[in-house]
Amino acid sequence: MAEHAPGPITQTAAPYGSIFCVNDHMTVTKDPESALLGHVTGLSTTASFDGVTYFCTFTVAFNTTKPQHGTPAHLSGLEGTINIFGLVNVITPKPHAISGGTGSFLMAQGTATIVPIDVRTFKQVYRLDLDVYLPS
């Protein structure tokens, strides 16, 4: 779930050039009480006049070195960041470039797709699908 800074926004679109800040928990499921995987921080700016396309730059910080109950086994023991940037359309999800990372994700490449789950309120919920390749 991402809480946006207040501004002149409607429930379906924001005026061109609106800036939003994201600083939120990343959990295994959309339930905020599910296992915590890390945090997502970043900025997005409305990049279309219809208000449904945003230019985004995010850092996804994983910290599962002390996994909680409910953390999938393949996500346990991760520590580091993944950097993501690109255009997000709140109607049609498209992949974004992963532009590197740190720690467990040092020199990561791949794609991240931000899928809108609930964008009808100011507390929007997105699913983050990662396809990460690490150098061997």
A tleap script that builds the chain and sets N, CA, C and O, in Angstrom:
source leaprc.protein.ff14SB
mol = sequence {
  NMET ALA GLU HIE ALA PRO GLY PRO ILE THR
  GLN THR ALA ALA PRO TYR GLY SER ILE PHE
  CYS VAL ASN ASP HIE MET THR VAL THR LYS
  ASP PRO GLU SER ALA LEU LEU GLY HIE VAL
  THR GLY LEU SER THR THR ALA SER PHE ASP
  GLY VAL THR TYR PHE CYS THR PHE THR VAL
  ALA PHE ASN THR THR LYS PRO GLN HIE GLY
  THR PRO ALA HIE LEU SER GLY LEU GLU GLY
  THR ILE ASN ILE PHE GLY LEU VAL ASN VAL
  ILE THR PRO LYS PRO HIE ALA ILE SER GLY
  GLY THR GLY SER PHE LEU MET ALA GLN GLY
  THR ALA THR ILE VAL PRO ILE ASP VAL ARG
  THR PHE LYS GLN VAL TYR ARG LEU ASP LEU
  ASP VAL TYR LEU PRO CSER
}
set mol.1.N position { 0.854 -1.158 0.000 }
set mol.1.CA position { 0.000 0.000 0.000 }
set mol.1.C position { 0.902 1.223 0.000 }
set mol.1.O position { 1.912 1.247 0.704 }
set mol.2.N position { 0.556 2.226 -0.772 }
set mol.2.CA position { 1.354 3.439 -0.855 }
set mol.2.C position { 0.500 4.636 -0.471 }
set mol.2.O position { -0.586 4.831 -1.018 }
set mol.3.N position { 0.982 5.429 0.456 }
set mol.3.CA position { 0.278 6.649 0.832 }
set mol.3.C position { 0.934 7.808 0.097 }
set mol.3.O position { 2.148 7.996 0.173 }
set mol.4.N position { 0.134 8.574 -0.606 }
set mol.4.CA position { 0.650 9.684 -1.393 }
set mol.4.C position { 0.522 10.986 -0.625 }
set mol.4.O position { -0.366 11.159 0.210 }
set mol.5.N position { 1.438 11.896 -0.934 }
set mol.5.CA position { 1.368 13.226 -0.342 }
set mol.5.C position { 0.095 13.917 -0.811 }
set mol.5.O position { -0.318 13.720 -1.954 }
set mol.6.N position { -0.542 14.728 0.046 }
set mol.6.CA position { -1.797 15.377 -0.349 }
set mol.6.C position { -1.606 16.327 -1.526 }
set mol.6.O position { -0.549 16.941 -1.672 }
set mol.7.N position { -2.608 16.440 -2.340 }
set mol.7.CA position { -2.557 17.343 -3.477 }
set mol.7.C position { -3.911 17.364 -4.168 }
set mol.7.O position { -4.854 16.725 -3.701 }
set mol.8.N position { -4.016 18.089 -5.271 }
set mol.8.CA position { -5.296 18.184 -5.975 }
set mol.8.C position { -5.557 16.944 -6.820 }
set mol.8.O position { -5.431 16.990 -8.044 }
set mol.9.N position { -5.920 15.831 -6.177 }
set mol.9.CA position { -6.105 14.574 -6.886 }
set mol.9.C position { -7.559 14.120 -6.787 }
set mol.9.O position { -8.242 14.357 -5.791 }
set mol.10.N position { -8.006 13.461 -7.849 }
set mol.10.CA position { -9.308 12.819 -7.788 }
set mol.10.C position { -9.058 11.354 -7.489 }
set mol.10.O position { -7.907 10.943 -7.347 }
set mol.11.N position { -10.102 10.564 -7.393 }
set mol.11.CA position { -9.906 9.149 -7.114 }
set mol.11.C position { -9.443 8.368 -8.331 }
set mol.11.O position { -9.006 7.226 -8.185 }
set mol.12.N position { -9.522 8.928 -9.506 }
set mol.12.CA position { -9.119 8.186 -10.700 }
set mol.12.C position { -7.909 8.771 -11.398 }
set mol.12.O position { -7.255 8.048 -12.149 }
set mol.13.N position { -7.573 10.021 -11.199 }
set mol.13.CA position { -6.463 10.616 -11.932 }
set mol.13.C position { -5.908 11.824 -11.186 }
set mol.13.O position { -6.589 12.440 -10.367 }
set mol.14.N position { -4.654 12.144 -11.491 }
set mol.14.CA position { -4.008 13.316 -10.916 }
set mol.14.C position { -3.615 14.251 -12.058 }
set mol.14.O position { -3.294 13.775 -13.147 }
set mol.15.N position { -3.630 15.566 -11.841 }
set mol.15.CA position { -3.252 16.505 -12.895 }
set mol.15.C position { -1.805 16.295 -13.351 }
set mol.15.O position { -0.961 15.851 -12.572 }
set mol.16.N position { -1.530 16.610 -14.594 }
set mol.16.CA position { -0.192 16.476 -15.167 }
set mol.16.C position { 0.836 17.179 -14.279 }
set mol.16.O position { 0.625 18.317 -13.859 }
set mol.17.N position { 1.939 16.501 -13.998 }
set mol.17.CA position { 3.019 17.080 -13.200 }
set mol.17.C position { 2.869 16.899 -11.698 }
set mol.17.O position { 3.747 17.327 -10.949 }
set mol.18.N position { 1.794 16.282 -11.232 }
set mol.18.CA position { 1.635 16.033 -9.795 }
set mol.18.C position { 2.751 15.111 -9.320 }
set mol.18.O position { 3.108 14.152 -10.004 }
set mol.19.N position { 3.299 15.407 -8.149 }
set mol.19.CA position { 4.393 14.613 -7.595 }
set mol.19.C position { 3.904 13.863 -6.370 }
set mol.19.O position { 3.228 14.425 -5.508 }
set mol.20.N position { 4.257 12.576 -6.305 }
set mol.20.CA position { 3.875 11.725 -5.184 }
set mol.20.C position { 5.121 11.107 -4.574 }
set mol.20.O position { 6.065 10.755 -5.282 }
set mol.21.N position { 5.114 10.982 -3.276 }
set mol.21.CA position { 6.199 10.322 -2.558 }
set mol.21.C position { 5.693 8.995 -2.023 }
set mol.21.O position { 4.564 8.903 -1.541 }
set mol.22.N position { 6.527 7.968 -2.107 }
set mol.22.CA position { 6.168 6.646 -1.613 }
set mol.22.C position { 7.209 6.227 -0.583 }
set mol.22.O position { 8.411 6.301 -0.838 }
set mol.23.N position { 6.747 5.791 0.566 }
set mol.23.CA position { 7.609 5.239 1.607 }
set mol.23.C position { 6.741 4.272 2.389 }
set mol.23.O position { 6.022 4.668 3.306 }
set mol.24.N position { 6.815 3.000 2.018 }
set mol.24.CA position { 5.874 2.065 2.600 }
set mol.24.C position { 6.475 0.688 2.765 }
set mol.24.O position { 7.505 0.364 2.174 }
set mol.25.N position { 5.806 -0.126 3.589 }
set mol.25.CA position { 6.202 -1.507 3.808 }
set mol.25.C position { 5.909 -2.335 2.573 }
set mol.25.O position { 4.959 -2.067 1.837 }
set mol.26.N position { 6.735 -3.345 2.357 }
set mol.26.CA position { 6.483 -4.331 1.322 }
set mol.26.C position { 6.208 -5.646 2.046 }
set mol.26.O position { 7.057 -6.164 2.771 }
set mol.27.N position { 5.013 -6.169 1.835 }
set mol.27.CA position { 4.590 -7.380 2.532 }
set mol.27.C position { 4.374 -8.515 1.527 }
set mol.27.O position { 4.291 -8.278 0.321 }
set mol.28.N position { 4.286 -9.732 2.026 }
set mol.28.CA position { 4.109 -10.903 1.171 }
set mol.28.C position { 2.763 -10.857 0.447 }
set mol.28.O position { 2.683 -11.207 -0.731 }
set mol.29.N position { 1.709 -10.429 1.141 }
set mol.29.CA position { 0.389 -10.306 0.530 }
set mol.29.C position { -0.103 -8.871 0.713 }
set mol.29.O position { 0.580 -8.050 1.325 }
set mol.30.N position { -1.292 -8.572 0.179 }
set mol.30.CA position { -1.833 -7.215 0.327 }
set mol.30.C position { -2.307 -6.919 1.745 }
set mol.30.O position { -2.581 -5.767 2.083 }
set mol.31.N position { -2.402 -7.948 2.569 }
set mol.31.CA position { -2.753 -7.768 3.972 }
set mol.31.C position { -1.574 -7.117 4.699 }
set mol.31.O position { -0.492 -7.702 4.745 }
set mol.32.N position { -1.758 -5.922 5.268 }
set mol.32.CA position { -0.639 -5.246 5.930 }
set mol.32.C position { -0.082 -6.011 7.124 }
set mol.32.O position { 1.002 -5.684 7.609 }
set mol.33.N position { -0.804 -7.027 7.609 }
set mol.33.CA position { -0.328 -7.833 8.731 }
set mol.33.C position { 0.494 -9.046 8.275 }
set mol.33.O position { 1.016 -9.781 9.113 }
set mol.34.N position { 0.616 -9.267 6.940 }
set mol.34.CA position { 1.390 -10.410 6.462 }
set mol.34.C position { 2.884 -10.132 6.646 }
set mol.34.O position { 3.276 -9.021 7.002 }
set mol.35.N position { 3.705 -11.139 6.403 }
set mol.35.CA position { 5.148 -11.054 6.659 }
set mol.35.C position { 5.776 -9.876 5.918 }
set mol.35.O position { 5.503 -9.646 4.740 }
set mol.36.N position { 6.618 -9.141 6.628 }
set mol.36.CA position { 7.300 -7.973 6.082 }
set mol.36.C position { 8.550 -8.415 5.324 }
set mol.36.O position { 9.389 -9.136 5.864 }
set mol.37.N position { 8.666 -7.979 4.070 }
set mol.37.CA position { 9.834 -8.295 3.255 }
set mol.37.C position { 10.832 -7.155 3.219 }
set mol.37.O position { 12.024 -7.382 3.012 }
set mol.38.N position { 10.362 -5.934 3.417 }
set mol.38.CA position { 11.222 -4.764 3.342 }
set mol.38.C position { 10.396 -3.504 3.149 }
set mol.38.O position { 9.254 -3.413 3.599 }
set mol.39.N position { 11.002 -2.526 2.466 }
set mol.39.CA position { 10.351 -1.240 2.236 }
set mol.39.C position { 10.522 -0.809 0.785 }
set mol.39.O position { 11.463 -1.214 0.103 }
set mol.40.N position { 9.594 0.018 0.335 }
set mol.40.CA position { 9.682 0.646 -0.981 }
set mol.40.C position { 9.677 2.152 -0.751 }
set mol.40.O position { 8.802 2.680 -0.065 }
set mol.41.N position { 10.658 2.837 -1.327 }
set mol.41.CA position { 10.698 4.293 -1.257 }
set mol.41.C position { 10.902 4.828 -2.671 }
set mol.41.O position { 11.518 4.170 -3.508 }
set mol.42.N position { 10.389 6.004 -2.927 }
set mol.42.CA position { 10.593 6.590 -4.238 }
set mol.42.C position { 9.674 7.751 -4.527 }
set mol.42.O position { 8.959 8.245 -3.655 }
set mol.43.N position { 9.713 8.176 -5.783 }
set mol.43.CA position { 8.929 9.313 -6.268 }
set mol.43.C position { 8.233 8.930 -7.560 }
set mol.43.O position { 8.731 8.110 -8.331 }
set mol.44.N position { 7.081 9.531 -7.785 }
set mol.44.CA position { 6.411 9.396 -9.079 }
set mol.44.C position { 5.808 10.748 -9.460 }
set mol.44.O position { 5.406 11.536 -8.605 }
set mol.45.N position { 5.760 10.984 -10.746 }
set mol.45.CA position { 5.221 12.218 -11.296 }
set mol.45.C position { 4.232 11.868 -12.393 }
set mol.45.O position { 4.522 11.019 -13.236 }
set mol.46.N position { 3.070 12.506 -12.399 }
set mol.46.CA position { 2.088 12.270 -13.454 }
set mol.46.C position { 2.704 12.689 -14.783 }
set mol.46.O position { 3.166 13.819 -14.937 }
set mol.47.N position { 2.705 11.758 -15.746 }
set mol.47.CA position { 3.396 11.992 -17.010 }
set mol.47.C position { 2.459 11.982 -18.212 }
set mol.47.O position { 2.917 11.872 -19.349 }
set mol.48.N position { 1.164 12.095 -17.978 }
set mol.48.CA position { 0.214 12.161 -19.092 }
set mol.48.C position { -0.931 13.094 -18.705 }
set mol.48.O position { -1.234 13.282 -17.527 }
set mol.49.N position { -1.545 13.662 -19.710 }
set mol.49.CA position { -2.639 14.593 -19.430 }
set mol.49.C position { -3.911 13.888 -18.984 }
set mol.49.O position { -4.789 14.516 -18.392 }
set mol.50.N position { -4.024 12.588 -19.259 }
set mol.50.CA position { -5.196 11.862 -18.775 }
set mol.50.C position { -5.031 11.432 -17.317 }
set mol.50.O position { -5.983 10.956 -16.699 }
set mol.51.N position { -3.820 11.598 -16.764 }
set mol.51.CA position { -3.591 11.353 -15.343 }
set mol.51.C position { -3.453 9.904 -14.937 }
set mol.51.O position { -3.499 9.600 -13.745 }
set mol.52.N position { -3.285 8.994 -15.888 }
set mol.52.CA position { -3.163 7.584 -15.515 }
set mol.52.C position { -1.764 7.016 -15.766 }
set mol.52.O position { -1.526 5.838 -15.501 }
set mol.53.N position { -0.843 7.825 -16.269 }
set mol.53.CA position { 0.528 7.384 -16.493 }
set mol.53.C position { 1.460 8.220 -15.615 }
set mol.53.O position { 1.357 9.446 -15.562 }
set mol.54.N position { 2.375 7.524 -14.923 }
set mol.54.CA position { 3.304 8.163 -14.007 }
set mol.54.C position { 4.730 7.749 -14.356 }
set mol.54.O position { 4.973 6.598 -14.717 }
set mol.55.N position { 5.669 8.680 -14.250 }
set mol.55.CA position { 7.085 8.318 -14.318 }
set mol.55.C position { 7.519 8.053 -12.889 }
set mol.55.O position { 7.329 8.892 -12.009 }
set mol.56.N position { 8.105 6.883 -12.659 }
set mol.56.CA position { 8.428 6.465 -11.294 }
set mol.56.C position { 9.880 6.057 -11.170 }
set mol.56.O position { 10.470 5.500 -12.097 }
set mol.57.N position { 10.444 6.343 -10.015 }
set mol.57.CA position { 11.746 5.819 -9.642 }
set mol.57.C position { 11.629 5.331 -8.204 }
set mol.57.O position { 11.282 6.093 -7.302 }
set mol.58.N position { 11.925 4.046 -8.002 }
set mol.58.CA position { 11.743 3.412 -6.699 }
set mol.58.C position { 12.985 2.643 -6.291 }
set mol.58.O position { 13.732 2.154 -7.139 }
set mol.59.N position { 13.196 2.540 -5.007 }
set mol.59.CA position { 14.182 1.629 -4.443 }
set mol.59.C position { 13.428 0.647 -3.565 }
set mol.59.O position { 12.713 1.038 -2.642 }
set mol.60.N position { 13.597 -0.635 -3.866 }
set mol.60.CA position { 12.980 -1.704 -3.093 }
set mol.60.C position { 14.068 -2.262 -2.189 }
set mol.60.O position { 15.044 -2.835 -2.671 }
set mol.61.N position { 13.905 -2.096 -0.878 }
set mol.61.CA position { 14.906 -2.556 0.088 }
set mol.61.C position { 14.396 -3.802 0.792 }
set mol.61.O position { 13.421 -3.750 1.541 }
set mol.62.N position { 15.068 -4.928 0.543 }
set mol.62.CA position { 14.713 -6.192 1.182 }
set mol.62.C position { 15.491 -6.352 2.479 }
set mol.62.O position { 16.655 -5.961 2.564 }
set mol.63.N position { 14.848 -6.925 3.484 }
set mol.63.CA position { 15.542 -7.321 4.698 }
set mol.63.C position { 14.814 -8.525 5.282 }
set mol.63.O position { 13.918 -8.383 6.114 }
set mol.64.N position { 15.212 -9.706 4.834 }
set mol.64.CA position { 14.597 -10.939 5.330 }
set mol.64.C position { 15.648 -11.833 5.985 }
set mol.64.O position { 15.514 -13.057 5.998 }
set mol.65.N position { 16.707 -11.202 6.534 }
set mol.65.CA position { 17.738 -11.994 7.209 }
set mol.65.C position { 17.196 -12.618 8.488 }
set mol.65.O position { 17.722 -13.627 8.957 }
set mol.66.N position { 16.151 -12.026 9.053 }
set mol.66.CA position { 15.426 -12.604 10.191 }
set mol.66.C position { 13.980 -12.773 9.741 }
set mol.66.O position { 13.118 -11.969 10.096 }
set mol.67.N position { 13.708 -13.837 8.947 }
set mol.67.CA position { 12.378 -13.976 8.358 }
set mol.67.C position { 11.281 -14.130 9.395 }
set mol.67.O position { 11.471 -14.748 10.443 }
set mol.68.N position { 10.129 -13.555 9.080 }
set mol.68.CA position { 8.948 -13.665 9.919 }
set mol.68.C position { 8.148 -14.892 9.492 }
set mol.68.O position { 8.357 -15.437 8.407 }
set mol.69.N position { 7.233 -15.318 10.355 }
set mol.69.CA position { 6.335 -16.417 10.001 }
set mol.69.C position { 5.552 -16.009 8.758 }
set mol.69.O position { 4.948 -14.937 8.731 }
set mol.70.N position { 5.557 -16.838 7.749 }
set mol.70.CA position { 4.843 -16.537 6.512 }
set mol.70.C position { 5.744 -16.076 5.388 }
set mol.70.O position { 5.276 -15.893 4.264 }
set mol.71.N position { 7.049 -15.880 5.662 }
set mol.71.CA position { 7.976 -15.484 4.605 }
set mol.71.C position { 8.295 -16.721 3.759 }
set mol.71.O position { 8.741 -17.735 4.296 }
set mol.72.N position { 8.070 -16.648 2.429 }
set mol.72.CA position { 8.401 -17.793 1.581 }
set mol.72.C position { 9.889 -18.139 1.676 }
set mol.72.O position { 10.729 -17.248 1.807 }
set mol.73.N position { 10.212 -19.430 1.612 }
set mol.73.CA position { 11.590 -19.897 1.782 }
set mol.73.C position { 12.544 -19.247 0.778 }
set mol.73.O position { 13.674 -18.913 1.135 }
set mol.74.N position { 12.108 -19.061 -0.475 }
set mol.74.CA position { 12.999 -18.496 -1.489 }
set mol.74.C position { 13.278 -17.002 -1.266 }
set mol.74.O position { 14.151 -16.435 -1.923 }
set mol.75.N position { 12.555 -16.371 -0.355 }
set mol.75.CA position { 12.793 -14.958 -0.044 }
set mol.75.C position { 13.492 -14.769 1.294 }
set mol.75.O position { 13.729 -13.632 1.703 }
set mol.76.N position { 13.823 -15.833 1.973 }
set mol.76.CA position { 14.508 -15.736 3.265 }
set mol.76.C position { 15.994 -15.456 3.052 }
set mol.76.O position { 16.600 -15.948 2.100 }
set mol.77.N position { 16.564 -14.666 3.944 }
set mol.77.CA position { 18.002 -14.396 3.920 }
set mol.77.C position { 18.442 -13.327 2.952 }
set mol.77.O position { 19.638 -13.195 2.694 }
set mol.78.N position { 17.515 -12.552 2.401 }
set mol.78.CA position { 17.868 -11.501 1.452 }
set mol.78.C position { 18.094 -10.179 2.177 }
set mol.78.O position { 17.360 -9.820 3.098 }
set mol.79.N position { 19.118 -9.475 1.745 }
set mol.79.CA position { 19.362 -8.131 2.273 }
set mol.79.C position { 19.997 -7.315 1.161 }
set mol.79.O position { 21.020 -7.710 0.603 }
set mol.80.N position { 19.403 -6.192 0.842 }
set mol.80.CA position { 19.916 -5.335 -0.211 }
set mol.80.C position { 18.778 -4.608 -0.905 }
set mol.80.O position { 17.624 -4.676 -0.482 }
set mol.81.N position { 19.126 -3.912 -1.978 }
set mol.81.CA position { 18.144 -3.092 -2.682 }
set mol.81.C position { 18.094 -3.443 -4.161 }
set mol.81.O position { 19.047 -3.972 -4.734 }
set mol.82.N position { 16.947 -3.127 -4.761 }
set mol.82.CA position { 16.758 -3.189 -6.204 }
set mol.82.C position { 16.243 -1.822 -6.628 }
set mol.82.O position { 15.326 -1.283 -6.009 }
set mol.83.N position { 16.830 -1.256 -7.684 }
set mol.83.CA position { 16.406 0.046 -8.193 }
set mol.83.C position { 15.557 -0.146 -9.436 }
set mol.83.O position { 15.922 -0.895 -10.341 }
set mol.84.N position { 14.406 0.546 -9.473 }
set mol.84.CA position { 13.436 0.404 -10.559 }
set mol.84.C position { 13.067 1.793 -11.074 }
set mol.84.O position { 12.877 2.722 -10.289 }
set mol.85.N position { 12.968 1.930 -12.397 }
set mol.85.CA position { 12.421 3.177 -12.934 }
set mol.85.C position { 11.690 2.893 -14.231 }
set mol.85.O position { 11.967 1.911 -14.920 }
set mol.86.N position { 10.742 3.779 -14.553 }
set mol.86.CA position { 9.980 3.646 -15.787 }
set mol.86.C position { 8.607 4.263 -15.662 }
set mol.86.O position { 8.293 4.921 -14.670 }
set mol.87.N position { 7.787 4.044 -16.682 }
set mol.87.CA position { 6.429 4.568 -16.706 }
set mol.87.C position { 5.459 3.533 -16.155 }
set mol.87.O position { 5.499 2.365 -16.542 }
set mol.88.N position { 4.589 3.968 -15.252 }
set mol.88.CA position { 3.561 3.111 -14.673 }
set mol.88.C position { 2.219 3.605 -15.190 }
set mol.88.O position { 1.901 4.790 -15.088 }
set mol.89.N position { 1.435 2.689 -15.747 }
set mol.89.CA position { 0.083 3.006 -16.172 }
set mol.89.C position { -0.853 2.308 -15.197 }
set mol.89.O position { -0.774 1.091 -15.027 }
set mol.90.N position { -1.735 3.062 -14.557 }
set mol.90.CA position { -2.607 2.475 -13.536 }
set mol.90.C position { -3.711 1.612 -14.137 }
set mol.90.O position { -4.493 1.013 -13.399 }
set mol.91.N position { -3.786 1.540 -15.461 }
set mol.91.CA position { -4.781 0.695 -16.116 }
set mol.91.C position { -4.120 -0.541 -16.729 }
set mol.91.O position { -4.620 -1.654 -16.564 }
set mol.92.N position { -3.000 -0.354 -17.436 }
set mol.92.CA position { -2.309 -1.446 -18.122 }
set mol.92.C position { -0.893 -1.601 -17.587 }
set mol.92.O position { -0.031 -0.781 -17.902 }
set mol.93.N position { -0.626 -2.641 -16.780 }
set mol.93.CA position { 0.719 -2.832 -16.249 }
set mol.93.C position { 1.720 -3.199 -17.345 }
set mol.93.O position { 1.411 -3.989 -18.238 }
set mol.94.N position { 2.928 -2.616 -17.270 }
set mol.94.CA position { 4.003 -2.910 -18.216 }
set mol.94.C position { 5.300 -3.062 -17.427 }
set mol.94.O position { 5.441 -2.476 -16.354 }
set mol.95.N position { 6.255 -3.851 -17.950 }
set mol.95.CA position { 7.516 -4.035 -17.225 }
set mol.95.C position { 8.378 -2.777 -17.221 }
set mol.95.O position { 8.342 -1.970 -18.150 }
set mol.96.N position { 9.157 -2.636 -16.143 }
set mol.96.CA position { 10.089 -1.529 -15.971 }
set mol.96.C position { 11.486 -2.102 -15.823 }
set mol.96.O position { 11.648 -3.256 -15.424 }
set mol.97.N position { 12.481 -1.318 -16.137 }
set mol.97.CA position { 13.860 -1.781 -16.038 }
set mol.97.C position { 14.320 -1.827 -14.588 }
set mol.97.O position { 14.054 -0.907 -13.815 }
set mol.98.N position { 15.011 -2.902 -14.222 }
set mol.98.CA position { 15.748 -2.943 -12.955 }
set mol.98.C position { 17.143 -2.438 -13.292 }
set mol.98.O position { 17.821 -2.998 -14.154 }
set mol.99.N position { 17.563 -1.393 -12.621 }
set mol.99.CA position { 18.815 -0.734 -12.983 }
set mol.99.C position { 19.917 -0.985 -11.963 }
set mol.99.O position { 20.717 -0.095 -11.678 }
set mol.100.N position { 19.958 -2.177 -11.422 }
set mol.100.CA position { 21.023 -2.526 -10.486 }
set mol.100.C position { 20.506 -2.718 -9.085 }
set mol.100.O position { 19.304 -2.660 -8.825 }
set mol.101.N position { 21.446 -2.949 -8.185 }
set mol.101.CA position { 21.072 -3.174 -6.808 }
set mol.101.C position { 22.296 -3.278 -5.915 }
set mol.101.O position { 23.429 -3.079 -6.355 }
set mol.102.N position { 22.045 -3.593 -4.659 }
set mol.102.CA position { 23.114 -3.724 -3.678 }
set mol.102.C position { 22.904 -5.019 -2.896 }
set mol.102.O position { 21.856 -5.655 -3.012 }
set mol.103.N position { 23.895 -5.406 -2.104 }
set mol.103.CA position { 23.775 -6.572 -1.236 }
set mol.103.C position { 23.479 -7.836 -2.020 }
set mol.103.O position { 24.204 -8.166 -2.958 }
set mol.104.N position { 22.424 -8.550 -1.649 }
set mol.104.CA position { 22.031 -9.787 -2.332 }
set mol.104.C position { 21.710 -9.554 -3.804 }
set mol.104.O position { 21.682 -10.504 -4.586 }
set mol.105.N position { 21.470 -8.317 -4.187 }
set mol.105.CA position { 21.063 -7.975 -5.552 }
set mol.105.C position { 22.124 -7.154 -6.283 }
set mol.105.O position { 21.798 -6.405 -7.204 }
set mol.106.N position { 23.378 -7.286 -5.887 }
set mol.106.CA position { 24.466 -6.521 -6.500 }
set mol.106.C position { 24.494 -6.763 -8.006 }
set mol.106.O position { 24.544 -7.905 -8.463 }
set mol.107.N position { 24.461 -5.680 -8.763 }
set mol.107.CA position { 24.477 -5.693 -10.229 }
set mol.107.C position { 23.281 -6.430 -10.831 }
set mol.107.O position { 23.401 -7.036 -11.896 }
set mol.108.N position { 22.138 -6.383 -10.164 }
set mol.108.CA position { 20.921 -7.042 -10.654 }
set mol.108.C position { 20.460 -6.442 -11.971 }
set mol.108.O position { 20.650 -5.254 -12.229 }
set mol.109.N position { 19.853 -7.280 -12.798 }
set mol.109.CA position { 19.215 -6.861 -14.031 }
set mol.109.C position { 17.864 -7.544 -14.088 }
set mol.109.O position { 17.599 -8.486 -13.342 }
set mol.110.N position { 17.021 -7.064 -14.971 }
set mol.110.CA position { 15.725 -7.702 -15.143 }
set mol.110.C position { 14.619 -6.685 -15.267 }
set mol.110.O position { 14.838 -5.535 -15.648 }
set mol.111.N position { 13.412 -7.140 -14.934 }
set mol.111.CA position { 12.243 -6.271 -15.042 }
set mol.111.C position { 11.396 -6.349 -13.781 }
set mol.111.O position { 11.414 -7.338 -13.048 }
set mol.112.N position { 10.666 -5.287 -13.559 }
set mol.112.CA position { 9.699 -5.209 -12.465 }
set mol.112.C position { 8.394 -4.697 -13.059 }
set mol.112.O position { 8.383 -3.722 -13.811 }
set mol.113.N position { 7.311 -5.355 -12.721 }
set mol.113.CA position { 6.003 -4.917 -13.190 }
set mol.113.C position { 5.173 -4.502 -11.989 }
set mol.113.O position { 4.980 -5.279 -11.054 }
set mol.114.N position { 4.687 -3.281 -12.023 }
set mol.114.CA position { 3.860 -2.749 -10.947 }
set mol.114.C position { 2.410 -2.897 -11.379 }
set mol.114.O position { 1.961 -2.249 -12.324 }
set mol.115.N position { 1.682 -3.761 -10.673 }
set mol.115.CA position { 0.306 -4.099 -11.041 }
set mol.115.C position { -0.652 -3.427 -10.052 }
set mol.115.O position { -0.574 -3.694 -8.852 }
set mol.116.N position { -1.548 -2.565 -10.528 }
set mol.116.CA position { -2.501 -1.931 -9.615 }
set mol.116.C position { -3.506 -2.953 -9.077 }
set mol.116.O position { -4.100 -3.715 -9.840 }
set mol.117.N position { -3.686 -2.957 -7.761 }
set mol.117.CA position { -4.662 -3.827 -7.112 }
set mol.117.C position { -5.894 -3.010 -6.717 }
set mol.117.O position { -7.025 -3.401 -7.001 }
set mol.118.N position { -5.663 -1.882 -6.065 }
set mol.118.CA position { -6.756 -0.989 -5.659 }
set mol.118.C position { -6.252 0.445 -5.758 }
set mol.118.O position { -5.452 0.875 -4.927 }
set mol.119.N position { -6.707 1.188 -6.759 }
set mol.119.CA position { -6.277 2.571 -6.959 }
set mol.119.C position { -7.439 3.554 -6.810 }
set mol.119.O position { -7.371 4.684 -7.293 }
set mol.120.N position { -8.503 3.112 -6.139 }
set mol.120.CA position { -9.695 3.950 -6.003 }
set mol.120.C position { -9.616 4.916 -4.834 }
set mol.120.O position { -10.468 5.797 -4.713 }
set mol.121.N position { -8.629 4.778 -3.977 }
set mol.121.CA position { -8.508 5.665 -2.824 }
set mol.121.C position { -7.105 6.248 -2.784 }
set mol.121.O position { -6.264 5.901 -3.614 }
set mol.122.N position { -6.849 7.126 -1.832 }
set mol.122.CA position { -5.528 7.722 -1.690 }
set mol.122.C position { -4.516 6.720 -1.139 }
set mol.122.O position { -3.311 6.910 -1.307 }
set mol.123.N position { -4.986 5.657 -0.485 }
set mol.123.CA position { -4.104 4.593 -0.014 }
set mol.123.C position { -4.137 3.478 -1.054 }
set mol.123.O position { -4.826 2.471 -0.891 }
set mol.124.N position { -3.381 3.684 -2.119 }
set mol.124.CA position { -3.405 2.758 -3.238 }
set mol.124.C position { -2.588 1.505 -2.926 }
set mol.124.O position { -1.611 1.556 -2.179 }
set mol.125.N position { -3.006 0.379 -3.510 }
set mol.125.CA position { -2.331 -0.905 -3.308 }
set mol.125.C position { -1.863 -1.420 -4.664 }
set mol.125.O position { -2.636 -1.484 -5.619 }
set mol.126.N position { -0.571 -1.789 -4.732 }
set mol.126.CA position { 0.019 -2.337 -5.945 }
set mol.126.C position { 0.709 -3.656 -5.626 }
set mol.126.O position { 1.182 -3.863 -4.508 }
set mol.127.N position { 0.764 -4.540 -6.605 }
set mol.127.CA position { 1.546 -5.761 -6.504 }
set mol.127.C position { 2.811 -5.558 -7.332 }
set mol.127.O position { 2.752 -5.022 -8.439 }
set mol.128.N position { 3.947 -5.983 -6.802 }
set mol.128.CA position { 5.221 -5.830 -7.488 }
set mol.128.C position { 5.700 -7.203 -7.936 }
set mol.128.O position { 6.024 -8.050 -7.104 }
set mol.129.N position { 5.748 -7.429 -9.255 }
set mol.129.CA position { 6.239 -8.675 -9.827 }
set mol.129.C position { 7.673 -8.442 -10.288 }
set mol.129.O position { 7.924 -7.585 -11.136 }
set mol.130.N position { 8.616 -9.203 -9.729 }
set mol.130.CA position { 10.033 -9.041 -10.067 }
set mol.130.C position { 10.539 -10.235 -10.857 }
set mol.130.O position { 10.242 -11.382 -10.522 }
set mol.131.N position { 11.306 -9.963 -11.909 }
set mol.131.CA position { 12.011 -10.969 -12.688 }
set mol.131.C position { 13.471 -10.533 -12.676 }
set mol.131.O position { 13.901 -9.749 -13.522 }
set mol.132.N position { 14.237 -11.053 -11.698 }
set mol.132.CA position { 15.588 -10.559 -11.423 }
set mol.132.C position { 16.625 -11.575 -11.872 }
set mol.132.O position { 16.507 -12.771 -11.609 }
set mol.133.N position { 17.659 -11.061 -12.567 }
set mol.133.CA position { 18.795 -11.875 -12.987 }
set mol.133.C position { 20.043 -11.321 -12.305 }
set mol.133.O position { 20.315 -10.121 -12.332 }
set mol.134.N position { 20.788 -12.238 -11.692 }
set mol.134.CA position { 22.019 -11.850 -10.988 }
set mol.134.C position { 23.224 -12.431 -11.728 }
set mol.134.O position { 23.149 -13.536 -12.265 }
set mol.135.N position { 24.344 -11.683 -11.757 }
set mol.135.CA position { 25.532 -12.250 -12.410 }
set mol.135.C position { 26.043 -13.471 -11.648 }
set mol.135.O position { 25.977 -13.519 -10.420 }
set mol.136.N position { 26.545 -14.439 -12.377 }
set mol.136.CA position { 27.016 -15.651 -11.704 }
set mol.136.C position { 28.456 -15.543 -11.250 }
set mol.136.O position { 28.992 -16.486 -10.667 }
savepdb mol mol.pdb
quit
